[in-house]
Amino acid sequence: MNFNLEFKNLFIKKRKIKELMKIKNNFFLNSLKMTNKKEIISKISEMIKETKQLETVYMELREGIGGVESEMFCEKLYKMYIKFFERKKILTEVISLKKTTNGIKRIVLRVKGKGIFDDLKDETGVHRIQRVPNSEKRGRVHTSTCIVEVHKVKEQVRSNINRREIKIETYKSSGPGGQSVNKTNSAVRITHIPTGIVVECQKERSQMENRRYAMNLLKAKIDKSEILKKEEKQKSIRENNKIPFSTRSAKIKTYNLVKNTIKNHLNGKKTNRVKEVLDGGRLEFI
């Protein structure tokens, strides 16, 4: 579901609606037949009010340990979340994507919906999968991981980023296999030097639009790092920004396709409805 299209259709000013009402034999009116004018304006006002209450979240998935298996797992998790968003009619758009012939190395989504942060906040961490790959001739179980991060965008995000503390690079957008999909340097990469946070955006053809998206994501990540600093003053910024995934034992969820189970290590829940969770996005089961 595309943000721009949805909100372009939604945010019609009431003044313009009233002007349309004055035109005789207007197609807009004819299509609505005898619908009450006040009801139309009231409904649009209500929809605009509801959208202002929506939360914006950036969700990042990237490969962990396992090479090709990790890339395949990242793509599987991405499809799982998309199914979840579709069922809840949540608006999503891809901000940045690094895809390979095997799967996904890294993807950043912009997600907008009511109470969406509460739905996704516990997804942050290392997701671990255990399975026997098709290429495994001896039947050995392989373990690979995918890292998920969720960043909430506040209404008043940090705006005073020192321009001397960021490095902005531009490059050509690329598709699967590394081939260029844009002849201009429209993709943007921004590095926040003090924290080492790096964000990228290659969604739009316009460099300015990509820069705007990247800056919003950067602000959200910096805000999150500042919250972590307050909560854990004894830890450094670098440790706070880093999700531990150096070992296969670090995890918040384990998807064991050999035993046909999924376990949530945060709440202790366990389910054997693996297909419904992974293919249907039924996160409520776990």
VENRACOR-V441095 format. One record per residue. RES is the residue in three letters. PHI is phi in whole degrees, 0 to 359 (none if undefined). PSI is psi in radians with two decimals (NA if undefined). Layout:
[[RES:PHI:PSI] [RES:PHI:PSI]]
This chain:
[[MET:none:2.25] [ASN:267:2.25] [PHE:301:-0.93] [ASN:302:-0.77] [LEU:294:-0.79] [GLU:298:-0.83] [PHE:282:-0.43] [LYS:294:-0.69] [ASN:285:-0.50] [LEU:278:-0.84] [PHE:276:1.10] [ILE:271:2.21] [LYS:292:2.50] [LYS:297:-0.55] [ARG:299:-0.74] [LYS:293:-0.61] [ILE:296:-0.77] [LYS:297:-0.64] [GLU:295:-0.69] [LEU:296:-0.60] [MET:295:-0.46] [LYS:280:-0.31] [ILE:279:2.21] [LYS:285:2.56] [ASN:54:0.59] [ASN:286:2.34] [PHE:300:-0.66] [PHE:301:-0.79] [LEU:291:-0.74] [ASN:300:-0.67] [SER:292:-0.51] [LEU:271:-0.13] [LYS:55:-2.10] [MET:264:0.34] [THR:300:2.36] [ASN:296:2.29] [LYS:299:-0.76] [LYS:296:-0.61] [GLU:294:-0.66] [ILE:297:-0.89] [ILE:297:-0.70] [SER:296:-0.71] [LYS:294:-0.74] [ILE:295:-0.72] [SER:298:-0.68] [GLU:294:-0.73] [MET:295:-0.71] [ILE:296:-0.72] [LYS:297:-0.70] [GLU:294:-0.70] [THR:292:-0.48] [LYS:290:-0.34] [GLN:270:-0.08] [LEU:288:2.56] [GLU:265:2.56] [THR:249:2.28] [VAL:227:2.43] [TYR:258:2.27] [MET:240:2.19] [GLU:241:2.27] [LEU:240:2.32] [ARG:214:2.72] [GLU:295:2.59] [GLY:245:-1.97] [ILE:257:2.40] [GLY:129:-0.04] [GLY:62:-2.16] [VAL:300:-0.71] [GLU:298:-0.64] [SER:294:-0.73] [GLU:298:-0.73] [MET:295:-0.67] [PHE:293:-0.70] [CYS:300:-0.74] [GLU:293:-0.65] [LYS:294:-0.73] [LEU:294:-0.68] [TYR:301:-0.81] [LYS:295:-0.59] [MET:296:-0.81] [TYR:294:-0.67] [ILE:298:-0.72] [LYS:298:-0.70] [PHE:298:-0.79] [PHE:295:-0.70] [GLU:296:-0.71] [ARG:295:-0.61] [LYS:268:0.06] [LYS:56:0.82] [ILE:267:2.40] [LEU:283:2.30] [THR:221:2.65] [GLU:208:2.56] [VAL:276:2.15] [ILE:267:-0.72] [SER:213:2.47] [LEU:214:2.24] [LYS:240:1.77] [LYS:250:2.57] [THR:240:3.12] [THR:291:-0.32] [ASN:263:-0.52] [GLY:177:-2.39] [ILE:235:2.25] [LYS:274:-0.66] [ARG:198:2.43] [ILE:214:2.45] [VAL:239:2.22] [LEU:247:2.50] [ARG:256:2.13] [VAL:238:2.35] [LYS:227:2.19] [GLY:186:2.95] [LYS:281:2.14] [GLY:66:0.37] [ILE:292:-0.54] [PHE:295:-0.71] [ASP:297:-0.58] [ASP:290:-0.54] [LEU:251:-0.25] [LYS:302:-0.59] [ASP:278:0.02] [GLU:277:-0.24] [THR:294:2.21] [GLY:140:-2.82] [VAL:262:2.19] [HIS:257:2.26] [ARG:243:2.37] [ILE:238:2.45] [GLN:235:2.11] [ARG:201:2.94] [VAL:257:1.92] [PRO:296:2.72] [ASN:298:-0.48] [SER:277:-0.11] [GLU:277:1.96] [LYS:276:-0.42] [ARG:265:0.01] [GLY:76:0.32] [ARG:284:2.54] [VAL:277:2.23] [HIS:256:2.48] [THR:244:2.23] [SER:222:2.89] [THR:227:2.80] [CYS:223:2.38] [ILE:260:2.30] [VAL:241:2.32] [GLU:232:2.42] [VAL:237:2.18] [HIS:237:2.17] [LYS:272:2.36] [VAL:265:2.09] [LYS:281:2.81] [GLU:299:-0.74] [GLN:248:1.54] [VAL:279:2.82] [ARG:302:2.25] [SER:241:-0.25] [ASN:266:1.07] [ILE:274:2.19] [ASN:291:2.09] [ARG:298:-0.41] [ARG:286:-0.24] [GLU:263:0.06] [ILE:237:2.60] [LYS:242:2.12] [ILE:251:2.18] [GLU:237:2.58] [THR:239:2.62] [TYR:202:2.96] [LYS:281:2.38] [SER:297:2.53] [SER:230:2.68] [GLY:251:-2.84] [PRO:303:2.36] [GLY:83:-0.06] [GLY:93:-0.01] [GLN:290:2.56] [SER:284:2.38] [VAL:247:0.04] [ASN:213:2.29] [LYS:279:-0.18] [THR:250:2.79] [ASN:279:1.24] [SER:268:-0.42] [ALA:288:2.57] [VAL:232:2.39] [ARG:235:2.19] [ILE:240:2.27] [THR:246:2.20] [HIS:269:1.83] [ILE:301:-0.78] [PRO:298:-0.63] [THR:257:-0.31] [GLY:80:0.15] [ILE:289:2.29] [VAL:238:2.28] [VAL:233:2.65] [GLU:224:2.68] [CYS:210:2.25] [GLN:223:0.44] [LYS:291:-0.85] [GLU:266:2.83] [ARG:279:-0.32] [SER:271:2.22] [GLN:297:-0.66] [MET:296:-0.71] [GLU:294:-0.76] [ASN:297:-0.66] [ARG:294:-0.68] [ARG:296:-0.80] [TYR:299:-0.77] [ALA:296:-0.70] [MET:295:-0.69] [ASN:297:-0.74] [LEU:294:-0.71] [LEU:299:-0.78] [LYS:299:-0.72] [ALA:296:-0.70] [LYS:291:-0.68] [ILE:293:-0.73] [ASP:302:-0.75] [LYS:295:-0.70] [SER:294:-0.58] [GLU:289:-0.62] [ILE:295:-0.74] [LEU:296:-0.62] [LYS:295:-0.67] [LYS:290:-0.66] [GLU:286:-0.59] [GLU:229:1.33] [LYS:295:-0.42] [GLN:282:-0.19] [LYS:259:2.68] [SER:280:2.86] [ILE:300:-0.69] [ARG:296:-0.70] [GLU:291:-0.63] [ASN:292:-0.59] [ASN:278:-0.16] [LYS:257:2.19] [ILE:272:2.17] [PRO:293:2.10] [PHE:215:0.47] [SER:288:-0.33] [THR:232:2.76] [ARG:286:-0.18] [SER:279:-0.30] [ALA:282:2.10] [LYS:195:2.76] [ILE:246:-0.45] [LYS:221:2.48] [THR:238:2.17] [TYR:255:1.71] [ASN:263:1.71] [LEU:282:-0.24] [VAL:285:-0.81] [LYS:268:0.00] [ASN:57:0.89] [THR:221:2.70] [ILE:232:2.29] [LYS:238:2.30] [ASN:264:1.97] [HIS:281:-0.14] [LEU:276:-0.77] [ASN:249:-0.05] [GLY:82:0.03] [LYS:290:2.60] [LYS:217:2.41] [THR:218:2.66] [ASN:254:0.20] [ARG:271:1.00] [VAL:297:-0.81] [LYS:297:-0.70] [GLU:293:-0.59] [VAL:284:-0.94] [LEU:286:-0.72] [ASP:267:-0.40] [GLY:250:-0.08] [GLY:68:0.48] [ARG:274:1.28] [LEU:294:-0.39] [GLU:295:-0.33] [PHE:286:-0.24] [ILE:224:NA]]
